[in-house]
Amino acid sequence: MKTSTKLLATAAMGAAGYYFYGSPHAKKNRKIAAKWAGDLKEDVMKQARVVGEKVDKQVIMNVVDSVASAYETVRGINRNDIRKAAGELKSNWDKVAKELIKKKRSRK
């Protein structure tokens, strides 16, 4: 990794740390980020429910990409944060699928 890339990454981490923990509005910023991240997950769950019974890795990946691209057009939400949240949902796709199955069973 280049030195300039490392410096930029360090600066970005510092800025994010300040935004969420050091700024006078840190508590509000954390609440906002938690809210849209929760909304993102809920929208993914809704879209995946429409697919039907067969929910596998590829379906979850496509749904997450679709919902994340819609969130990227929203003002005030950092695209990198959206990508991180989407990546987390993708890496835990099996848990998302289990949660979908559990919700479907509880509705019957």
Buried (B, 14 or more C-beta within 10 A) or exposed (E): EEEEEEEEEEEEEEEBEEBBEEEEEBEEBEEEBEEBBEEBBEBBBEBBBEBEEEBEEEBBBEBBEEBBEEBEEEEEBEEEBBEEBBEEBBEBBEEBBEBBEEEEEEEE
